[in-house]
Amino acid sequence: MFAQFFGSYLLNNKVVSPEQLSEAISKLKESRMKLGTLAMHQGLMTAAEVDEVCYLQSREDKRFGEIAIERDYLTEEQVEDLLHSQNPDYLLLGQNLVDMELLSNEQLQDLLLDYQNDTEIYDMDIENQTHFDQLVKKFLLVSENALDDYAKAYLKLLFNDFVRFIGEDFTPMAPVPATEYPINYCVEQRINGDIQAVTYLDMPKSTAIAFASRYASMEFNEFNEYVKASIEDFLNLHNGLYGVNISNSHSVELALDPPTTVEEDILELTTNSYVIPFIYPFGTLHLIVTFQKA
């Protein structure tokens, strides 16, 4: 799910719009990694060389690798290695943006270098827990009030649960400290015990219909009790899994209140409250969370 963090990086740097990014992410499953993109990412070819070979491909009935070997940009062994190399999804996301003509290969090359320097992840083997933890830690840096370990564990699990139960085609935005929040349709659940927390999941009703359809693996066409129940069940499931994780890792026992619908128009939030937007192709939802030690 590392494309989500690269997408957030692109949005924060105003490289693409949320709509453009959502379209590129939605195409990840149907996209295939191109040899030129891999060669550029591994430093075997420059963006200009990749562009040249792509141009020659439009004039000759040859594969990219054949032309790259003929031009002495790659060896046969390098082509073979690239064809069997790991394809990180954040690189595929960048390639989609190039195919959509939102970026050039040269711009993508520069952005990938900047992104790797920013995250301090330089190799291709990013699909491991250490790098995931590193990306989450970098993402969750908040300028004024740093999130504690319990809050970080909560959000880290949330990323995984969105992928597992809703879909990986989302982009998280950085947590923003907040004292109030205007709600759309909002579900609340309180966590009690040695950790006190209030969690909210808010979204427009149209977004709620699509969210519930994915979660329940059913097609909902209107906002109804089934949609409400699905969103409540997702929040309850996520918070329940969080309680199990915290019990196993910190020997801290937590209890959950039943999830309820928020009736107010404005949430009045206390200290250590954060709003985290998650952008899906079907709409944007917000997690609002307040953590306090008991």
MIDOSE-1310 file (N, C-alpha, C; in nm, 2 decimals, decimal comma, always signed):
residues 294
mfaq	+0,08/-0,12/+0,00/+0,00/+0,00/+0,00/+0,09/+0,13/+0,00; +0,21/+0,12/-0,05/+0,30/+0,23/-0,04/+0,26/+0,34/-0,14; +0,18/+0,31/-0,24/+0,14/+0,42/-0,33/+0,06/+0,52/-0,26; -0,01/+0,49/-0,15/-0,09/+0,58/-0,08/+0,00/+0,69/-0,02
ffgs	+0,11/+0,65/+0,04/+0,20/+0,75/+0,10/+0,27/+0,84/-0,01; +0,30/+0,78/-0,12/+0,36/+0,86/-0,23/+0,25/+0,96/-0,28; +0,13/+0,91/-0,29/+0,02/+1,00/-0,33/+0,00/+1,12/-0,24; +0,01/+1,09/-0,11/+0,00/+1,20/-0,01/+0,11/+1,30/-0,03
ylln	+0,23/+1,25/-0,06/+0,35/+1,33/-0,09/+0,32/+1,42/-0,21; +0,26/+1,37/-0,31/+0,24/+1,44/-0,43/+0,13/+1,55/-0,41; +0,03/+1,52/-0,33/-0,07/+1,61/-0,29/-0,02/+1,73/-0,21; +0,06/+1,69/-0,11/+0,12/+1,79/-0,02/+0,21/+1,89/-0,09
nkvv	+0,27/+1,84/-0,20/+0,36/+1,92/-0,28/+0,29/+1,98/-0,40; +0,15/+1,97/-0,40/+0,07/+2,03/-0,51/+0,12/+1,99/-0,65; +0,16/+1,86/-0,66/+0,20/+1,81/-0,80/+0,08/+1,77/-0,88; -0,02/+1,72/-0,81/-0,15/+1,68/-0,88/-0,27/+1,72/-0,79
speq	-0,38/+1,71/-0,85/-0,51/+1,74/-0,77/-0,56/+1,61/-0,71; -0,65/+1,62/-0,61/-0,70/+1,50/-0,55/-0,78/+1,41/-0,66; -0,85/+1,48/-0,75/-0,92/+1,41/-0,85/-0,82/+1,33/-0,95; -0,72/+1,40/-0,99/-0,62/+1,34/-1,07/-0,55/+1,22/-1,00
lsea	-0,52/+1,24/-0,88/-0,45/+1,13/-0,80/-0,55/+1,01/-0,79; -0,67/+1,04/-0,75/-0,77/+0,93/-0,74/-0,78/+0,85/-0,87; -0,78/+0,91/-0,98/-0,80/+0,84/-1,11/-0,67/+0,76/-1,13; -0,55/+0,81/-1,10/-0,43/+0,73/-1,12/-0,43/+0,61/-1,03
iskl	-0,47/+0,63/-0,90/-0,47/+0,52/-0,81/-0,57/+0,41/-0,85; -0,69/+0,45/-0,90/-0,79/+0,36/-0,94/-0,75/+0,27/-1,06; -0,64/+0,31/-1,13/-0,59/+0,23/-1,24/-0,48/+0,14/-1,20; -0,44/+0,13/-1,08/-0,32/+0,05/-1,04/-0,34/-0,10/-1,07
kesr	-0,46/-0,15/-1,04/-0,47/-0,29/-1,06/-0,47/-0,34/-1,20; -0,51/-0,25/-1,29/-0,51/-0,29/-1,44/-0,38/-0,24/-1,51; -0,29/-0,18/-1,44/-0,17/-0,13/-1,50/-0,06/-0,23/-1,50; +0,03/-0,22/-1,59/+0,15/-0,31/-1,59/+0,28/-0,22/-1,59
mklg	+0,37/-0,26/-1,51/+0,50/-0,18/-1,51/+0,57/-0,19/-1,64; +0,62/-0,08/-1,68/+0,70/-0,07/-1,80/+0,85/-0,08/-1,77; +0,92/-0,14/-1,87/+1,06/-0,16/-1,85/+1,13/-0,03/-1,84; +1,09/+0,07/-1,91/+1,16/+0,20/-1,91/+1,15/+0,26/-1,77
tlam	+1,03/+0,25/-1,71/+1,01/+0,31/-1,58/+1,10/+0,24/-1,47; +1,11/+0,11/-1,48/+1,19/+0,03/-1,39/+1,34/+0,07/-1,41; +1,38/+0,08/-1,54/+1,52/+0,11/-1,57/+1,56/+0,25/-1,52; +1,47/+0,34/-1,53/+1,49/+0,48/-1,48/+1,50/+0,48/-1,33
hqgl	+1,41/+0,41/-1,27/+1,40/+0,41/-1,12/+1,53/+0,34/-1,06; +1,58/+0,24/-1,13/+1,70/+0,18/-1,08/+1,83/+0,25/-1,12; +1,82/+0,36/-1,19/+1,94/+0,44/-1,23/+2,01/+0,38/-1,35; +1,95/+0,29/-1,42/+2,02/+0,23/-1,54/+2,00/+0,31/-1,66
mtaa	+1,89/+0,39/-1,67/+1,87/+0,48/-1,78/+1,82/+0,62/-1,73; +1,85/+0,72/-1,80/+1,80/+0,85/-1,77/+1,66/+0,87/-1,83; +1,59/+0,97/-1,78/+1,45/+1,00/-1,84/+1,46/+1,03/-1,99; +1,57/+1,10/-2,03/+1,58/+1,14/-2,17/+1,60/+1,01/-2,25
evde	+1,68/+0,91/-2,20/+1,70/+0,79/-2,27/+1,58/+0,71/-2,28; +1,50/+0,71/-2,18/+1,37/+0,64/-2,18/+1,28/+0,70/-2,28; +1,27/+0,83/-2,29/+1,19/+0,90/-2,39/+1,23/+0,87/-2,53; +1,37/+0,86/-2,55/+1,42/+0,83/-2,68/+1,38/+0,69/-2,73
vcyl	+1,39/+0,60/-2,64/+1,35/+0,46/-2,67/+1,20/+0,45/-2,70; +1,12/+0,52/-2,62/+0,98/+0,52/-2,64/+0,94/+0,58/-2,78; +1,01/+0,69/-2,82/+0,99/+0,75/-2,95/+1,03/+0,65/-3,06; +1,14/+0,58/-3,04/+1,19/+0,49/-3,14/+1,09/+0,37/-3,16
qsre	+1,03/+0,33/-3,04/+0,93/+0,23/-3,04/+0,81/+0,26/-3,13; +0,78/+0,39/-3,14/+0,66/+0,43/-3,22/+0,70/+0,43/-3,37; +0,83/+0,41/-3,40/+0,88/+0,41/-3,54/+0,92/+0,27/-3,58; +0,94/+0,18/-3,49/+0,99/+0,05/-3,52/+0,91/-0,06/-3,45
dkrf	+0,89/-0,17/-3,50/+0,82/-0,28/-3,45/+0,91/-0,36/-3,36; +0,96/-0,30/-3,25/+1,05/-0,37/-3,16/+1,01/-0,34/-3,01; +1,05/-0,43/-2,92/+1,02/-0,41/-2,78/+1,12/-0,31/-2,73; +1,08/-0,25/-2,61/+1,16/-0,15/-2,54/+1,30/-0,21/-2,52
geia	+1,30/-0,33/-2,46/+1,43/-0,39/-2,42/+1,52/-0,41/-2,54; +1,47/-0,45/-2,66/+1,55/-0,47/-2,78/+1,62/-0,34/-2,82; +1,54/-0,23/-2,82/+1,59/-0,10/-2,86/+1,70/-0,05/-2,76; +1,67/-0,07/-2,63/+1,76/-0,02/-2,53/+1,89/-0,10/-2,54
ierd	+1,89/-0,23/-2,57/+2,01/-0,30/-2,59/+2,09/-0,25/-2,72; +2,02/-0,23/-2,82/+2,08/-0,18/-2,95/+2,15/-0,05/-2,93; +2,09/+0,04/-2,84/+2,14/+0,17/-2,82/+2,25/+0,17/-2,71; +2,28/+0,05/-2,65/+2,38/+0,04/-2,55/+2,33/+0,11/-2,42
ylte	+2,20/+0,12/-2,40/+2,16/+0,17/-2,27/+2,14/+0,06/-2,16; +2,11/-0,06/-2,21/+2,10/-0,17/-2,12/+2,17/-0,29/-2,18; +2,21/-0,38/-2,09/+2,26/-0,51/-2,14/+2,15/-0,61/-2,14; +2,17/-0,72/-2,20/+2,07/-0,83/-2,20/+2,05/-0,88/-2,06
eqve	+2,15/-0,89/-1,98/+2,14/-0,93/-1,84/+2,05/-0,83/-1,76; +2,08/-0,70/-1,78/+2,00/-0,60/-1,71/+1,85/-0,61/-1,75; +1,82/-0,63/-1,88/+1,69/-0,64/-1,92/+1,62/-0,75/-1,85; +1,69/-0,87/-1,85/+1,63/-0,99/-1,79/+1,61/-0,96/-1,64
dllh	+1,70/-0,90/-1,57/+1,69/-0,87/-1,43/+1,57/-0,78/-1,40; +1,55/-0,68/-1,49/+1,44/-0,58/-1,47/+1,31/-0,65/-1,49; +1,30/-0,74/-1,59/+1,18/-0,81/-1,62/+1,13/-0,90/-1,50; +1,23/-0,94/-1,42/+1,19/-1,02/-1,30/+1,20/-0,95/-1,17
sqnp	+1,22/-0,82/-1,17/+1,23/-0,74/-1,05/+1,10/-0,71/-0,99; +1,10/-0,67/-0,86/+0,98/-0,64/-0,79/+0,93/-0,50/-0,84; +0,80/-0,49/-0,84/+0,73/-0,37/-0,89/+0,66/-0,30/-0,78; +0,73/-0,20/-0,72/+0,66/-0,13/-0,61/+0,54/-0,05/-0,66
dyll	+0,43/-0,04/-0,58/+0,31/+0,02/-0,63/+0,33/+0,17/-0,64; +0,41/+0,23/-0,56/+0,43/+0,38/-0,57/+0,49/+0,42/-0,70; +0,58/+0,33/-0,76/+0,64/+0,35/-0,89/+0,54/+0,34/-1,00; +0,45/+0,24/-0,98/+0,34/+0,22/-1,08/+0,25/+0,34/-1,08
lgqn	+0,22/+0,40/-0,96/+0,14/+0,52/-0,95/+0,20/+0,63/-1,03; +0,33/+0,65/-1,02/+0,40/+0,75/-1,09/+0,39/+0,73/-1,24; +0,41/+0,60/-1,28/+0,40/+0,57/-1,43/+0,26/+0,60/-1,48; +0,15/+0,58/-1,40/+0,02/+0,61/-1,44/+0,00/+0,76/-1,47
lvdm	+0,07/+0,84/-1,38/+0,06/+0,99/-1,39/+0,13/+1,03/-1,52; +0,24/+0,96/-1,56/+0,30/+0,99/-1,68/+0,22/+0,95/-1,80; +0,15/+0,84/-1,79/+0,06/+0,79/-1,90/-0,06/+0,89/-1,92; -0,10/+0,95/-1,81/-0,21/+1,04/-1,81/-0,16/+1,18/-1,86
ells	-0,03/+1,19/-1,89/+0,03/+1,32/-1,93/+0,02/+1,43/-1,83; +0,02/+1,39/-1,70/+0,03/+1,48/-1,59/+0,17/+1,51/-1,55; +0,26/+1,41/-1,58/+0,40/+1,43/-1,55/+0,48/+1,38/-1,67; +0,60/+1,43/-1,68/+0,69/+1,38/-1,78/+0,78/+1,28/-1,71
neql	+0,85/+1,20/-1,79/+0,95/+1,10/-1,72/+1,05/+1,17/-1,64; +1,10/+1,29/-1,69/+1,20/+1,37/-1,62/+1,14/+1,42/-1,49; +1,02/+1,46/-1,49/+0,96/+1,51/-1,36/+0,94/+1,39/-1,27; +0,90/+1,28/-1,32/+0,88/+1,16/-1,23/+1,01/+1,12/-1,17
qdll	+1,12/+1,12/-1,25/+1,25/+1,08/-1,20/+1,29/+1,18/-1,09; +1,27/+1,30/-1,10/+1,31/+1,40/-1,00/+1,22/+1,38/-0,87; +1,09/+1,36/-0,89/+1,00/+1,34/-0,78/+1,04/+1,21/-0,70; +1,07/+1,10/-0,77/+1,11/+0,98/-0,70/+1,23/+1,00/-0,62
ldyq	+1,33/+1,07/-0,67/+1,45/+1,10/-0,60/+1,42/+1,18/-0,47; +1,34/+1,28/-0,49/+1,30/+1,37/-0,38/+1,23/+1,29/-0,27; +1,13/+1,20/-0,32/+1,05/+1,12/-0,23/+1,14/+1,02/-0,15; +1,23/+0,96/-0,22/+1,32/+0,86/-0,15/+1,41/+0,93/-0,05
ndte	+1,46/+1,05/-0,08/+1,54/+1,13/+0,01/+1,45/+1,17/+0,13; +1,33/+1,20/+0,11/+1,24/+1,25/+0,22/+1,21/+1,13/+0,31; +1,18/+1,01/+0,25/+1,14/+0,90/+0,34/+1,26/+0,82/+0,38; +1,38/+0,84/+0,32/+1,50/+0,77/+0,35/+1,49/+0,62/+0,32
iydm	+1,41/+0,59/+0,21/+1,39/+0,46/+0,16/+1,44/+0,46/+0,02; +1,55/+0,39/-0,01/+1,62/+0,40/-0,14/+1,62/+0,27/-0,22; +1,59/+0,16/-0,16/+1,60/+0,03/-0,24/+1,46/+0,00/-0,29; +1,45/-0,11/-0,38/+1,33/-0,15/-0,44/+1,25/-0,24/-0,35
dien	+1,31/-0,30/-0,25/+1,24/-0,39/-0,16/+1,17/-0,32/-0,05; +1,06/-0,25/-0,09/+0,99/-0,17/+0,01/+0,87/-0,24/+0,08; +0,84/-0,36/+0,02/+0,72/-0,43/+0,08/+0,76/-0,51/+0,20; +0,80/-0,44/+0,31/+0,83/-0,51/+0,43/+0,79/-0,42/+0,55
qthf	+0,78/-0,48/+0,66/+0,72/-0,41/+0,78/+0,81/-0,30/+0,83; +0,94/-0,31/+0,82/+1,03/-0,21/+0,86/+1,01/-0,08/+0,78; +1,00/-0,09/+0,65/+0,98/+0,03/+0,57/+0,84/+0,08/+0,59; +0,74/+0,00/+0,61/+0,61/+0,04/+0,63/+0,60/+0,13/+0,76
dqlv	+0,67/+0,08/+0,87/+0,67/+0,15/+0,99/+0,74/+0,29/+0,97; +0,84/+0,29/+0,89/+0,92/+0,41/+0,87/+0,83/+0,51/+0,80; +0,76/+0,46/+0,70/+0,67/+0,55/+0,62/+0,55/+0,61/+0,71; +0,50/+0,52/+0,80/+0,39/+0,57/+0,89/+0,45/+0,67/+0,98
kkfl	+0,56/+0,65/+1,04/+0,63/+0,74/+1,13/+0,65/+0,88/+1,07; +0,70/+0,87/+0,94/+0,72/+1,00/+0,87/+0,59/+1,07/+0,84; +0,49/+0,99/+0,80/+0,36/+1,05/+0,77/+0,29/+1,11/+0,89; +0,31/+1,05/+1,01/+0,23/+1,10/+1,13/+0,31/+1,20/+1,21
lvse	+0,41/+1,26/+1,15/+0,48/+1,37/+1,22/+0,38/+1,49/+1,22; +0,35/+1,54/+1,33/+0,26/+1,66/+1,35/+0,34/+1,77/+1,41; +0,34/+1,89/+1,35/+0,43/+1,99/+1,39/+0,42/+2,04/+1,54; +0,30/+2,05/+1,59/+0,28/+2,11/+1,72/+0,28/+2,01/+1,83
nald	+0,19/+1,91/+1,82/+0,17/+1,81/+1,92/+0,19/+1,67/+1,86; +0,30/+1,61/+1,89/+0,33/+1,48/+1,83/+0,24/+1,38/+1,89; +0,19/+1,29/+1,80/+0,11/+1,18/+1,84/+0,19/+1,08/+1,93; +0,12/+1,03/+2,03/+0,19/+0,93/+2,11/+0,18/+0,79/+2,05
dyak	+0,25/+0,70/+2,11/+0,26/+0,56/+2,05/+0,12/+0,50/+2,03; +0,03/+0,52/+2,13/-0,10/+0,46/+2,12/-0,18/+0,51/+2,00; -0,17/+0,64/+1,98/-0,24/+0,71/+1,87/-0,17/+0,66/+1,73; -0,04/+0,65/+1,73/+0,02/+0,60/+1,61/-0,02/+0,46/+1,58
aylk	-0,02/+0,38/+1,68/-0,07/+0,24/+1,66/-0,21/+0,23/+1,60; -0,29/+0,32/+1,65/-0,43/+0,33/+1,61/-0,44/+0,36/+1,46; -0,37/+0,46/+1,41/-0,37/+0,50/+1,28/-0,30/+0,41/+1,18; -0,19/+0,34/+1,23/-0,13/+0,24/+1,15/-0,22/+0,13/+1,12
llfn	-0,30/+0,08/+1,22/-0,39/-0,02/+1,20/-0,50/+0,02/+1,11; -0,54/+0,15/+1,12/-0,65/+0,20/+1,03/-0,61/+0,19/+0,88; -0,48/+0,23/+0,85/-0,44/+0,21/+0,71/-0,46/+0,07/+0,67; -0,42/-0,02/+0,75/-0,43/-0,17/+0,71/-0,58/-0,21/+0,69
dfvr	-0,66/-0,16/+0,79/-0,80/-0,20/+0,78/-0,87/-0,14/+0,66; -0,84/-0,02/+0,62/-0,89/+0,04/+0,50/-0,86/-0,05/+0,38; -0,73/-0,09/+0,38/-0,69/-0,17/+0,26/-0,76/-0,31/+0,27; -0,78/-0,37/+0,38/-0,84/-0,50/+0,39/-0,99/-0,50/+0,37
fige	-1,06/-0,40/+0,42/-1,20/-0,40/+0,42/-1,27/-0,30/+0,32; -1,20/-0,20/+0,28/-1,26/-0,10/+0,19/-1,19/-0,10/+0,05; -1,06/-0,10/+0,05/-0,98/-0,10/-0,08/-0,86/-0,01/-0,06; -0,76/-0,05/-0,14/-0,63/+0,02/-0,12/-0,62/+0,15/-0,21
dftp	-0,73/+0,19/-0,28/-0,72/+0,30/-0,37/-0,76/+0,43/-0,30; -0,69/+0,46/-0,19/-0,71/+0,58/-0,11/-0,58/+0,65/-0,09; -0,59/+0,78/-0,05/-0,47/+0,86/-0,02/-0,50/+0,93/+0,12; -0,41/+0,90/+0,21/-0,43/+0,97/+0,34/-0,36/+1,10/+0,34
mapv	-0,42/+1,20/+0,41/-0,36/+1,33/+0,43/-0,31/+1,34/+0,57; -0,22/+1,43/+0,59/-0,16/+1,44/+0,72/-0,26/+1,48/+0,83; -0,24/+1,43/+0,95/-0,33/+1,46/+1,06/-0,32/+1,61/+1,09; -0,44/+1,67/+1,12/-0,45/+1,82/+1,15/-0,51/+1,84/+1,28
pate	-0,44/+1,90/+1,38/-0,50/+1,93/+1,51/-0,62/+2,02/+1,49; -0,72/+1,99/+1,57/-0,85/+2,06/+1,55/-0,92/+2,08/+1,69; -1,00/+2,19/+1,70/-1,08/+2,21/+1,82/-1,23/+2,20/+1,79; -1,26/+2,20/+1,66/-1,40/+2,18/+1,62/-1,40/+2,13/+1,48
ypin	-1,52/+2,06/+1,45/-1,53/+2,00/+1,31/-1,67/+2,00/+1,27; -1,71/+2,06/+1,15/-1,84/+2,05/+1,10/-1,87/+1,91/+1,04; -1,98/+1,85/+1,08/-2,00/+1,71/+1,04/-2,10/+1,70/+0,93; -2,09/+1,58/+0,86/-2,18/+1,54/+0,76/-2,27/+1,43/+0,82
ycve	-2,24/+1,30/+0,78/-2,29/+1,19/+0,85/-2,18/+1,13/+0,94; -2,20/+1,13/+1,07/-2,08/+1,09/+1,16/-2,12/+0,99/+1,26; -2,04/+0,89/+1,27/-2,05/+0,78/+1,37/-1,94/+0,80/+1,48; -1,98/+0,78/+1,60/-1,89/+0,80/+1,71/-1,88/+0,67/+1,79
qrin	-1,76/+0,64/+1,84/-1,74/+0,53/+1,94/-1,63/+0,57/+2,04; -1,66/+0,55/+2,17/-1,57/+0,58/+2,27/-1,49/+0,45/+2,32; -1,36/+0,47/+2,34/-1,28/+0,37/+2,39/-1,24/+0,40/+2,54; -1,27/+0,30/+2,63/-1,25/+0,32/+2,77/-1,14/+0,23/+2,82
gdiq	-1,08/+0,27/+2,94/-0,98/+0,18/+3,00/-0,86/+0,27/+3,04; -0,74/+0,21/+3,04/-0,62/+0,28/+3,07/-0,59/+0,39/+2,96; -0,65/+0,37/+2,84/-0,64/+0,47/+2,74/-0,79/+0,52/+2,72; -0,81/+0,65/+2,72/-0,94/+0,71/+2,69/-0,93/+0,77/+2,55
avty	-1,02/+0,73/+2,47/-1,02/+0,79/+2,33/-1,17/+0,80/+2,28; -1,19/+0,90/+2,20/-1,31/+0,92/+2,13/-1,28/+0,92/+1,98; -1,35/+0,83/+1,91/-1,32/+0,82/+1,76/-1,45/+0,85/+1,69; -1,43/+0,92/+1,57/-1,54/+0,95/+1,49/-1,50/+0,92/+1,34
ldmp	-1,60/+0,87/+1,27/-1,58/+0,85/+1,12/-1,69/+0,93/+1,05; -1,65/+1,03/+0,98/-1,75/+1,13/+0,92/-1,73/+1,13/+0,76; -1,85/+1,14/+0,69/-1,84/+1,15/+0,55/-1,98/+1,19/+0,50; -1,98/+1,25/+0,38/-2,11/+1,28/+0,32/-2,20/+1,15/+0,29
ksta	-2,33/+1,17/+0,29/-2,41/+1,05/+0,27/-2,38/+0,98/+0,14; -2,35/+1,05/+0,03/-2,32/+0,98/-0,09/-2,19/+0,90/-0,08; -2,10/+0,95/-0,01/-1,97/+0,87/+0,02/-2,00/+0,75/+0,11; -2,09/+0,77/+0,21/-2,13/+0,67/+0,30/-2,19/+0,55/+0,22
iafa	-2,27/+0,58/+0,12/-2,33/+0,47/+0,04/-2,22/+0,38/-0,03; -2,13/+0,45/-0,09/-2,02/+0,38/-0,16/-1,93/+0,30/-0,06; -1,90/+0,37/+0,05/-1,82/+0,31/+0,16/-1,88/+0,18/+0,21; -2,01/+0,19/+0,24/-2,08/+0,07/+0,30/-2,09/-0,04/+0,19
srya	-2,11/+0,00/+0,06/-2,12/-0,10/-0,04/-1,99/-0,18/-0,05; -1,88/-0,12/-0,04/-1,75/-0,19/-0,04/-1,74/-0,28/+0,08; -1,77/-0,22/+0,20/-1,75/-0,29/+0,32/-1,83/-0,42/+0,33; -1,96/-0,40/+0,29/-2,05/-0,51/+0,31/-2,05/-0,60/+0,18
smef	-1,98/-0,56/+0,08/-1,98/-0,64/-0,05/-2,12/-0,65/-0,10; -2,19/-0,54/-0,09/-2,33/-0,54/-0,14/-2,35/-0,40/-0,21; -2,44/-0,39/-0,30/-2,46/-0,27/-0,38/-2,58/-0,19/-0,31; -2,54/-0,08/-0,24/-2,64/+0,00/-0,18/-2,67/+0,12/-0,28
nefn	-2,79/+0,16/-0,30/-2,82/+0,27/-0,39/-2,88/+0,39/-0,32; -2,91/+0,37/-0,19/-2,96/+0,48/-0,12/-2,91/+0,48/+0,03; -2,91/+0,60/+0,09/-2,87/+0,61/+0,23/-2,98/+0,55/+0,32; -2,95/+0,44/+0,38/-3,06/+0,38/+0,47/-2,99/+0,31/+0,59
eyvk	-3,07/+0,24/+0,66/-3,03/+0,18/+0,79/-2,91/+0,08/+0,77; -2,91/+0,01/+0,65/-2,81/-0,08/+0,62/-2,67/-0,01/+0,60; -2,68/+0,10/+0,54/-2,56/+0,18/+0,52/-2,51/+0,23/+0,66; -2,60/+0,28/+0,74/-2,56/+0,32/+0,87/-2,50/+0,21/+0,95
asie	-2,56/+0,09/+0,95/-2,51/-0,02/+1,02/-2,37/-0,07/+0,98; -2,35/-0,06/+0,84/-2,22/-0,10/+0,79/-2,11/-0,01/+0,84; -2,13/+0,12/+0,84/-2,03/+0,22/+0,89/-2,00/+0,20/+1,04; -2,11/+0,18/+1,11/-2,09/+0,15/+1,26/-2,02/+0,02/+1,28
dfln	-2,05/-0,08/+1,20/-1,98/-0,21/+1,21/-1,83/-0,19/+1,18; -1,80/-0,12/+1,08/-1,66/-0,10/+1,04/-1,58/-0,03/+1,16; -1,64/+0,08/+1,21/-1,57/+0,15/+1,32/-1,55/+0,06/+1,44; -1,66/-0,02/+1,47/-1,65/-0,11/+1,59/-1,55/-0,22/+1,56
lhng	-1,55/-0,28/+1,44/-1,45/-0,38/+1,41/-1,31/-0,33/+1,42; -1,28/-0,21/+1,36/-1,15/-0,15/+1,37/-1,11/-0,13/+1,52; -1,20/-0,06/+1,59/-1,16/-0,03/+1,73/-1,15/-0,16/+1,82; -1,22/-0,26/+1,78/-1,21/-0,39/+1,85/-1,07/-0,45/+1,82
lygv	-1,03/-0,45/+1,70/-0,90/-0,50/+1,66/-0,79/-0,42/+1,73; -0,81/-0,29/+1,74/-0,71/-0,21/+1,81/-0,70/-0,25/+1,96; -0,81/-0,27/+2,02/-0,81/-0,32/+2,16/-0,73/-0,45/+2,18; -0,75/-0,54/+2,09/-0,68/-0,67/+2,09/-0,53/-0,65/+2,08
nisn	-0,49/-0,56/+1,98/-0,35/-0,53/+1,96/-0,28/-0,47/+2,08; -0,35/-0,37/+2,14/-0,30/-0,30/+2,25/-0,29/-0,39/+2,37; -0,38/-0,48/+2,39/-0,38/-0,58/+2,50/-0,26/-0,67/+2,48; -0,23/-0,72/+2,36/-0,12/-0,81/+2,33/+0,01/-0,74/+2,34
shsv	+0,02/-0,62/+2,30/+0,15/-0,55/+2,29/+0,19/-0,47/+2,42; +0,09/-0,42/+2,49/+0,11/-0,33/+2,61/+0,04/-0,38/+2,73; -0,03/-0,49/+2,73/-0,10/-0,55/+2,84/-0,20/-0,44/+2,90; -0,26/-0,37/+2,81/-0,36/-0,26/+2,84/-0,50/-0,31/+2,80
elal	-0,59/-0,32/+2,89/-0,72/-0,37/+2,86/-0,81/-0,25/+2,83; -0,89/-0,26/+2,72/-0,98/-0,15/+2,67/-1,12/-0,21/+2,66; -1,21/-0,12/+2,67/-1,36/-0,16/+2,65/-1,42/-0,05/+2,56; -1,51/-0,10/+2,48/-1,58/-0,01/+2,38/-1,72/+0,02/+2,41
dppt	-1,76/+0,14/+2,40/-1,90/+0,17/+2,40/-1,96/+0,14/+2,27; -2,09/+0,11/+2,26/-2,15/+0,09/+2,13/-2,14/+0,21/+2,04; -2,12/+0,19/+1,91/-2,11/+0,31/+1,82/-2,25/+0,38/+1,81; -2,25/+0,51/+1,80/-2,37/+0,59/+1,79/-2,36/+0,69/+1,68
tvee	-2,47/+0,74/+1,63/-2,47/+0,85/+1,53/-2,47/+0,98/+1,60; -2,38/+1,07/+1,55/-2,37/+1,20/+1,61/-2,48/+1,29/+1,56; -2,55/+1,36/+1,65/-2,66/+1,44/+1,61/-2,63/+1,59/+1,59; -2,51/+1,63/+1,65/-2,48/+1,77/+1,65/-2,43/+1,81/+1,51
dile	-2,43/+1,94/+1,48/-2,38/+1,99/+1,35/-2,23/+2,02/+1,35; -2,19/+2,05/+1,47/-2,05/+2,08/+1,50/-1,99/+2,00/+1,61; -1,88/+1,93/+1,59/-1,81/+1,86/+1,70/-1,72/+1,96/+1,77; -1,74/+1,97/+1,90/-1,65/+2,05/+1,99/-1,55/+1,95/+2,04
lttn	-1,42/+1,97/+2,00/-1,32/+1,88/+2,03/-1,23/+1,93/+2,14; -1,17/+1,83/+2,21/-1,08/+1,87/+2,32/-0,93/+1,87/+2,28; -0,84/+1,90/+2,37/-0,70/+1,89/+2,33/-0,66/+1,75/+2,28; -0,55/+1,75/+2,20/-0,50/+1,63/+2,14/-0,61/+1,56/+2,05
syvi	-0,68/+1,64/+1,98/-0,78/+1,59/+1,88/-0,72/+1,62/+1,74; -0,74/+1,52/+1,65/-0,68/+1,53/+1,51/-0,79/+1,49/+1,41; -0,78/+1,55/+1,30/-0,87/+1,52/+1,18/-0,78/+1,47/+1,07; -0,81/+1,35/+1,02/-0,73/+1,29/+0,92/-0,82/+1,26/+0,80
pfiy	-0,80/+1,33/+0,68/-0,88/+1,30/+0,56/-0,83/+1,18/+0,49; -0,92/+1,10/+0,43/-0,88/+0,99/+0,35/-0,96/+1,01/+0,22; -0,88/+1,02/+0,11/-0,94/+1,05/-0,02/-0,96/+0,92/-0,10; -1,08/+0,88/-0,13/-1,11/+0,76/-0,21/-1,17/+0,82/-0,35
pfgt	-1,17/+0,74/-0,45/-1,23/+0,78/-0,58/-1,38/+0,81/-0,56; -1,45/+0,75/-0,46/-1,59/+0,77/-0,44/-1,62/+0,89/-0,35; -1,51/+0,95/-0,29/-1,53/+1,06/-0,20/-1,43/+1,07/-0,09; -1,44/+1,17/-0,01/-1,34/+1,19/+0,10/-1,41/+1,16/+0,24
lhli	-1,35/+1,08/+0,32/-1,40/+1,06/+0,45/-1,30/+1,11/+0,55; -1,34/+1,14/+0,67/-1,26/+1,20/+0,78/-1,26/+1,11/+0,90; -1,15/+1,08/+0,95/-1,14/+1,02/+1,09/-1,10/+1,13/+1,18; -1,18/+1,14/+1,29/-1,15/+1,24/+1,40/-1,12/+1,16/+1,52
vtfq	-1,01/+1,18/+1,59/-0,98/+1,10/+1,70/-0,91/+1,19/+1,81; -0,95/+1,16/+1,94/-0,90/+1,23/+2,05/-0,85/+1,12/+2,15; -0,72/+1,12/+2,18/-0,66/+1,03/+2,27/-0,61/+1,09/+2,40; -0,65/+1,03/+2,51/-0,60/+1,08/+2,64/-0,57/+0,96/+2,73
ka	-0,47/+0,98/+2,81/-0,44/+0,87/+2,91/-0,54/+0,88/+3,03; -0,59/+0,77/+3,08/-0,68/+0,77/+3,18/-0,62/+0,81/+3,31
